Amino acid sequence: MNQEAELVITGLFVYPVKSCAGMSVDSLELSAEGVVGDRRYMIVAPDGRFLTQRQLPAMAWIIPRWSEGQLVLGFDGKGECVEGVGDEQLVTVWRDEVIARDCGDEMAAWLESVLGRPCRLVKMPETTHRQVDLRYAEEGELVGFADGFPLLVTSETSLAAISREWGKPLQMERFRPNVVINGGDAGFEELVWRRLDVSDGSLLLVKPCERCVIPQRDPVTQVRDADLLPVLQQLCTVDGKIIFGQNAIARGLSSLQVGQRLTVVS
């Protein structure tokens, strides 16, 4: 693909709670922390360490929504619960320790009934700032409770290549992107892209995204598709790791919209 080639944004997603269900949206608002409202909440063990679908696949079935500015979580058969307000506490996400605010005992009890183990919901307050790894970002470029970067960009062309080899449709939701783009001549071209430009700014593609077990699970049933792993190993292995999508940082951008065109710089 040449430098002047164009792509189009075909999907945008926000994930209010780390590792829980996402929301498909028409536009993303961007700030210094990345996507506004994305992964500002997290489920933690009693010791404050983060929990994800890796350990608890049922987290994928926790559905978030907003009501009058408050987060509401729902789960089939367990009804809904509204966030409360508790004390500040120290929590751990990967190697980072940050101050979060607890979302109350009622929410903690509801989550325990859903997930079958003691846990609590916490929120990252505006006063907490988590720096993106300075090997890939500038000072002051921040991230919420996402694994390490504020945005994840994936390609429909690459997904289609996996689906063809697998022999059945693969859902992009398995890869939990923020930005889905379409265009390009072949799959996995995004691994050599360095920047996606729009009129008022850019998405810097700073690090290919290493994948865990989550994409191998059916998003509806959470049953692991054992026959998908060999396909991912065949098509997506880079330096011995399964890679799909690019982690990204927005610069000079205040928003992104479905249908927006991006220019590739390789």
C-alpha positions, 0 to 999 in steps of 0.5 A: 500500500502506498503512502497516499492510500486511504482507509475508512473507519467502519466501527468504533467501540467503547468498553466502560469496564475493563474486560466486560462487554463493549458498546458500539458507537458512531463516534469516539470523543478523545482526550489526553487519557485516550477514549473518553469513557473507555476502561475507566472502571475495573473489577478487582480482587479483594487485594486490589489486583485487576481481574479479566476474562482471562480468569473469569470468562463470564465477565464478557456477559456483564453489560454496561449502560449509562443512566443519568451519568451513572454506570449500570451493569447488567447480567442475564438472570441477575438483573442490574446494579448501579454504581455507588461511591466508596473509599479510595484504594490502591489497585494494581493493573499489570505493573502499575499501582494507581489510586481508584475509587471503590463503587460501593458494597452493593455493587461488590455483592452483585458482582460476587453473585455474578462471578462467583468470587469476592470482587469489587468495582473501582473507578479511575478518578480524574485525579489519577493519571496513568502514564503510557509506557514512555518507550512508545509515548510522550510524557503526559500521554495517559491511559485508563485501565486498558492493558497498556495503550489508550486505543486499539486499531484493527483491520477488516481485511486482516479479519477476512483473511483469518476467516477464509483460512478458518472456514467460517466467519470470525467476529471482530468483537473477539479482538476488542478494538476501539477503531475498526478500519477497512481498506488495503490490498491484503491482510496484515498490512497494518503491521507496517503502518506507522500513522493514520492521518486525518485533517486535524491530527493522527493516530500513531500506531506504536506497537503491535498487539499481542493476543491472549486466549480471549479471541479464541473464545466465542463471544456469545458462548465463551466456549474456546474454539480449539481449531482457531488457534492453529489458524492464528498461529499460522497467519498472525505469528510475529517473533513467536507471538500471536499478533492482531491489530496495532496499539495506538495513541491519538495526537491532535484529535478530539474525535473519530467518526464512523465513515471518516477517511484516514490516510496511511503513512507506512 
